[in-house]
Amino acid sequence: MPTYEMRCRTCGSRFEVVRPMARIDDPAVCPQGHPETVRLLPTVAVTRTGTSDVGAPAPGGVGGGCCGGGCGCG
């Protein structure tokens, strides 16, 4: 079952709730008992390698490494 991060609008505390996707918008009460909460959007880290999905060089010739491949490190 998915875990959703929530924030209390009253006290600012962050907490998680575990519930089915069908109940994603159900109200949640914060651990301090405040009913005014909001679901936070998840963050996703996206990284890019020097090649695309099919093995061709990335657009613009961007390489890897610490500087994007400009120094030959990657």
Sequence and secondary structure as in RCSB ss.txt:
>XXXX:A:sequence
MPTYEMRCRTCGSRFEVVRPMARIDDPAVCPQGHPETVRLLPTVAVTRTGTSDVGAPAPGGVGGGCCGGGCGCG
>XXXX:A:secstr
  EEEEEETTT  EEEEE  GGGTTS    TTS   EEE          SB TTS B GGG   STTTTTTS  
